[in-house]
Amino acid sequence: MKWIGKILLGIVRIAFTLLRYLIPAGILLYFLDWFLEDITWRAPIGLLGVILWFLLLHALPRLIRRLRLHFMDGYQFEAYCCKRLRRNGFRDVHTTTGSRDHGADILARKGLHKYVFQCKLYQYPVGNKAVQQAFTAMNYYDCDRAIVIANQRFTSQAELEAEKLDVELWDKDILLDL
């Protein structure tokens, strides 16, 4: 029965893609054909219009998310991360208490695994202290995975320590793609 659900999901994705891309592109080409009398300009302008439509659909939501990150405080950032995690298949997503959380900001489950997340909203690259906090929280809360989510890049020391401690690092690029 699972394969039926996968097939239906595939059909819905194809239909959504058609609605999202092909129909607006077709409408755009129709109006260009209607407005442009010189046939030599129809194809280049139509192609440019379709490319701009694709860029608008893909780039605008990412740009809006990036701008929102700049105007958040720490609590809003944690709530934002919770929302993005829920949208990406995590369940039982909740924040921990503000004090004495042992380095955990968010606890969540996905599949059979339990995750702990340490959220860092910084103006500069995130160091290895965040990695240590996430590793400590993973052991304290008996989690399978520890992840540090940040709106910035990580220092090379943090990357080395994360590799040794088996802690994942999600920087701003991963966060914006969630």
C-alpha positions in Angstrom: 0.0 0.0 0.0 3.0 2.4 0.5 3.7 2.3 -3.2 0.3 3.6 -4.0 0.9 6.6 -1.7 4.3 7.2 -3.4 2.7 7.1 -6.9 -0.1 9.5 -5.8 2.5 11.9 -4.3 4.5 11.8 -7.6 1.4 12.6 -9.5 0.6 15.5 -7.2 4.2 16.8 -7.6 4.0 16.7 -11.4 0.6 18.5 -11.3 2.0 21.2 -9.0 5.1 21.6 -11.3 2.8 22.1 -14.3 0.7 24.6 -12.4 3.7 26.4 -11.0 5.8 26.7 -14.2 4.3 25.7 -17.4 0.9 27.3 -17.2 2.3 30.8 -16.3 5.0 30.4 -19.0 2.3 29.5 -21.5 0.2 32.5 -20.6 3.2 34.8 -20.8 4.1 33.4 -24.3 0.5 33.8 -25.4 0.4 37.5 -24.4 3.8 38.1 -26.0 2.5 36.6 -29.2 -0.5 38.9 -29.0 1.5 42.1 -28.3 4.6 41.6 -30.5 4.0 41.9 -34.2 7.6 41.3 -35.2 8.1 37.6 -35.2 11.9 37.8 -34.8 11.5 39.2 -31.2 8.9 36.8 -30.0 11.2 33.9 -29.1 14.0 35.8 -27.4 11.6 38.0 -25.3 9.5 34.9 -24.5 12.5 33.0 -23.4 13.7 35.9 -21.3 10.3 36.2 -19.7 10.2 32.5 -18.8 13.7 32.7 -17.3 12.7 35.7 -15.2 9.6 33.9 -14.1 11.6 30.9 -12.9 14.1 33.1 -11.1 11.3 35.0 -9.4 9.7 31.8 -8.2 13.0 30.4 -6.9 15.0 33.4 -5.7 12.3 35.6 -4.1 11.3 33.2 -1.3 14.9 32.6 -0.4 15.6 36.3 -0.4 12.7 37.0 1.9 13.8 34.3 4.3 17.3 35.8 4.3 16.0 39.3 5.1 13.8 37.9 7.9 16.9 36.4 9.6 18.5 39.8 10.0 15.6 41.2 12.0 15.1 38.3 14.5 16.1 38.0 18.1 17.2 34.6 19.6 13.7 33.5 20.6 12.3 34.3 17.2 15.2 32.5 15.5 14.5 29.3 17.6 10.8 29.5 16.6 11.7 30.0 13.0 14.0 26.9 13.1 11.2 24.9 14.7 8.9 25.9 11.9 11.4 25.0 9.2 12.1 21.6 10.9 8.4 20.8 11.0 8.1 21.5 7.3 10.9 19.1 6.6 9.5 16.1 8.3 10.6 16.4 11.9 7.9 15.7 14.5 7.6 16.4 18.3 9.5 19.6 17.7 9.7 21.8 20.8 12.1 24.3 22.4 13.7 23.7 25.7 13.6 26.1 28.7 15.8 29.1 28.4 18.1 28.4 31.3 19.8 25.2 32.3 19.0 23.5 29.0 22.5 21.9 28.9 23.1 23.3 25.4 19.9 22.2 23.7 17.5 24.7 22.1 15.3 22.4 20.2 14.4 18.7 20.6 12.8 16.8 17.7 12.3 13.4 16.2 12.5 12.1 12.7 11.9 8.5 11.9 13.4 6.5 14.7 16.0 9.1 15.6 15.9 11.7 18.3 17.7 15.0 17.5 19.0 17.9 19.6 19.5 21.3 17.9 21.6 24.2 19.2 20.6 27.4 17.5 23.0 30.3 17.1 22.0 33.7 15.8 25.3 35.6 15.5 26.8 38.5 13.6 30.1 36.6 13.1 31.2 33.0 12.4 30.2 30.4 15.0 33.0 28.9 17.0 33.5 25.5 18.6 31.7 26.3 21.9 28.4 25.7 20.1 29.6 22.3 18.9 30.6 21.4 22.5 27.2 22.5 23.8 25.4 20.5 21.2 27.5 17.4 22.0 26.8 17.8 25.7 23.1 18.2 25.1 23.0 15.1 22.9 24.4 13.0 25.7 22.3 14.7 28.4 19.0 14.2 26.5 19.9 10.7 25.2 19.6 11.8 21.5 21.0 10.1 18.5 22.2 13.2 16.6 23.3 16.7 17.5 23.0 19.6 15.0 24.1 23.2 15.3 22.0 25.6 13.3 23.4 29.0 12.6 22.7 32.0 10.5 26.4 32.4 9.8 29.3 30.3 8.7 31.4 28.2 11.1 35.0 28.6 12.0 37.5 26.0 10.9 38.1 25.0 14.5 34.3 24.4 14.9 34.3 22.3 11.7 37.2 20.2 12.9 35.6 19.6 16.4 32.2 18.8 14.8 33.8 16.2 12.7 35.5 14.5 15.7 32.4 14.7 17.9 30.0 13.7 15.1 28.0 16.9 15.3 26.3 18.2 12.2 26.7 21.9 11.2 23.9 23.6 9.4 25.0 27.1 8.2 22.9 29.8 6.6 22.8 28.1 3.2 21.4 24.9 4.6 19.0 26.9 6.8 17.7 28.9 3.9 17.1 25.7 1.8 15.1 24.0 4.6 
